[in-house]
Amino acid sequence: MTPFQALLTGPDGGPAGTVVSAHFFGAQLTIDAPGHNVDVTQLVVSVGGVDGPELFLNWLDEHGRQVSLKPLTESDIAIVLREAPAALQPQLQRLWGERQRNRRQVSGWLAGLTGATIVAAALLWWQGGHAVGALAGWIPLSTEKQLGELALSQVRAQGGINESGVAQQTVQEIGRKLTAGSRYQYRWLIKNDDTVNAFAMPGGIIVVHTGLLRQAADPGELAGVLAHEVQHVEQRHSLRQMISSLGWGALVGVTIGDISAVAAMLAHQAGTLYFSRDMEEEADRLGLLALQRAQIRPDGMLSFFQKLDDKDKAKVPDWISSHPQTAARAQQIRSLIAATPCPACLPLTSSHWQEMKAALPPTAK
């Protein structure tokens, strides 16, 4: 019941934020000035701060807009850590502990960047993209997952996301065959969108458009797409590209657990990340190997890319725009299949395939 002072940003607090008084009451977070309550199960915790400790309680309002509450002082943070309900304590204790450990790591790294020569070399390295891959490896899986969840909350606010139904079950059934033994716990979602597209977000979130499900001729073609997107997660391509486009400051912030500052940019990025040719080729190659490990014939990956290379087919430019050099990559996949025969691989079947196709919503006119 002890009140704490905090900065409220979002629809009620405005972009610059408003100082409010808040307290926990039972399973509710009560904000006195706007006069409303938030159930603690809706809160997503993020932490950060370079010059000093920062704690953020994030949620979506009834219109799907992001709201954030940041305790002002270390004393206010202590009140939150001490008095938050039990349902919120696991997030708080895990992330706050990780923040302390990661902050020490980054502080040690930053202390090593002394001298103009070293700083200049580091900046040149950053421009080449190598620092992103190296430092992204410092980001713990829990922070990567939280970044993906915030990105998903922005995408979900746009509408059309389904997390159940026969289409989602079909995608999940196939996807699980490709992710056995992964360090990620994958989530498979369907977006009601006529464009032929699928995309991966950090932490193991895969979104497939209904337009792509219509375009896939059989389960093997869908498996080829999913195998490719899964490798963008496994190799942390999505995380690296997202951080790269946000810049150096965001990289340091995310490394120490501060992701609240980048949340507003995630909706624009999700589904539109442009991967390098090397990343795309790596996702193709490792995706094909994942199909073979699951004993799925990889022909579907090839036939889907050949389909995308046919410019006369409807609605393919959206996919092609984010997956360049389609013809060259199709040839590379053909060569990989020839070089790595898999006698044990069989055509993929799905008992839900026809039901899934019939359940897809009609295309928008």
VENQUITA-V913139 format. One record per residue. OMEGA is omega as a letter, one per 30 degrees, with the letter a starting at -180 (* if undefined). D_LAST is the distance of its C-alpha to the last C-alpha in Angstrom with 2 decimals. Layout:
omega->[OMEGA/OMEGA]
d_last->[D_LAST/D_LAST]
This chain:
omega->[a/a/l/l/a/l/l/l/a/a/a/a/a/a/a/l/l/l/a/l/a/l/l/l/a/l/a/l/a/l/a/a/l/l/l/a/l/l/a/l/l/a/l/a/l/a/l/a/l/l/a/a/l/l/a/l/a/l/l/l/a/l/l/a/a/l/a/l/a/l/a/a/l/l/l/l/a/l/l/a/a/a/l/l/a/a/a/a/l/l/a/a/a/a/l/l/l/l/a/a/a/l/l/l/a/l/l/l/a/l/l/a/a/l/a/a/a/l/l/l/l/l/l/l/l/a/l/l/a/a/a/a/a/a/l/l/l/a/a/a/a/l/l/l/a/l/l/a/l/l/l/a/l/l/l/l/l/l/l/a/l/l/l/a/a/l/l/l/l/l/a/l/l/a/a/l/a/a/l/l/a/l/a/l/a/l/a/a/l/l/l/a/a/a/l/a/l/l/a/l/a/l/l/l/l/l/a/l/l/l/l/l/l/a/a/a/a/a/l/l/l/l/l/l/a/l/l/a/l/a/l/l/a/l/l/l/a/l/a/a/l/a/a/a/l/l/a/a/l/l/l/a/a/a/l/l/a/a/a/a/a/a/a/a/a/a/l/a/a/l/a/l/l/a/l/l/l/l/l/l/l/l/l/a/a/l/l/l/l/l/a/l/l/a/l/l/a/a/a/l/l/a/l/l/l/l/a/a/l/a/a/a/a/l/l/a/a/l/a/a/l/l/a/l/a/a/a/a/l/l/l/l/l/l/l/l/l/a/a/a/a/a/a/a/a/l/a/l/l/a/a/a/a/l/l/a/a/a/a/a/l/l/l/l/*]
d_last->[54.46/55.69/53.49/52.30/51.10/47.72/45.25/41.93/38.96/35.40/34.05/37.45/39.71/37.85/37.36/41.14/41.95/44.27/47.44/47.47/49.66/48.25/49.72/48.93/49.56/49.19/45.76/44.43/44.37/45.38/44.87/47.31/46.12/42.47/43.77/41.32/41.56/39.59/40.03/41.51/39.23/36.37/38.40/37.99/41.21/41.54/44.77/46.00/48.15/50.18/53.02/53.09/51.45/48.12/46.27/42.79/41.25/37.44/34.85/31.48/31.64/29.66/26.85/26.72/28.81/31.68/35.22/38.42/42.07/44.84/48.46/50.58/53.77/55.12/56.72/53.39/51.90/54.94/54.26/50.69/51.92/54.70/53.11/49.51/48.87/49.22/45.47/45.12/48.32/47.12/44.54/47.13/50.00/48.11/46.39/49.44/51.67/49.40/49.25/53.04/53.28/50.54/51.92/55.30/53.80/51.93/54.97/57.12/54.72/54.49/58.28/58.57/56.67/59.79/60.91/59.08/59.02/57.32/54.75/54.00/53.69/51.36/49.10/49.02/48.25/45.38/43.94/44.05/42.06/44.90/45.70/42.25/42.68/46.27/45.80/42.57/44.87/46.71/43.79/44.27/41.62/41.57/40.65/38.01/36.50/36.65/34.90/32.07/31.92/31.69/28.90/27.08/27.72/25.98/22.92/22.94/23.09/19.66/18.32/16.50/19.73/21.04/24.69/25.03/23.51/23.63/21.44/23.73/26.75/25.93/25.52/28.66/30.62/30.07/30.54/33.83/35.25/34.85/36.30/39.45/42.28/40.21/41.56/38.11/36.68/33.06/30.11/26.89/23.65/19.99/17.27/13.80/12.15/10.08/12.83/15.74/18.41/21.33/24.08/27.52/29.20/32.99/34.79/32.80/29.27/26.57/22.84/20.42/16.64/14.71/13.21/16.89/17.74/15.35/16.96/20.47/22.13/24.92/26.68/28.74/25.89/24.71/28.40/28.72/26.04/27.60/31.07/30.18/28.74/31.72/34.09/32.59/33.80/37.07/38.11/37.04/34.86/32.32/35.23/36.99/34.09/33.12/36.75/37.24/34.55/36.03/39.50/43.09/43.61/40.66/42.00/45.37/43.87/41.67/44.66/46.70/43.93/42.59/38.79/38.10/38.22/35.31/32.97/31.03/30.21/28.89/25.32/24.79/26.55/25.08/22.75/23.73/27.36/28.55/31.16/34.02/34.38/37.28/35.27/32.47/35.13/36.98/33.94/33.44/37.14/37.70/34.48/35.73/39.06/37.44/35.77/39.20/40.94/38.62/39.54/35.96/35.70/34.06/32.59/29.11/29.26/30.18/27.63/24.74/26.10/26.57/22.95/22.03/24.56/22.81/20.87/19.15/17.10/13.52/13.11/16.87/17.97/17.39/19.87/22.14/22.51/24.15/25.89/27.77/29.99/27.90/29.97/33.24/32.35/31.36/34.80/36.45/34.92/36.15/39.58/39.67/38.90/41.69/44.07/43.58/43.56/42.95/44.52/43.82/40.05/38.02/34.40/32.51/31.41/29.62/30.14/26.86/24.67/23.31/22.99/21.07/18.60/18.18/17.77/14.87/11.97/8.84/6.31/3.81/0.00]
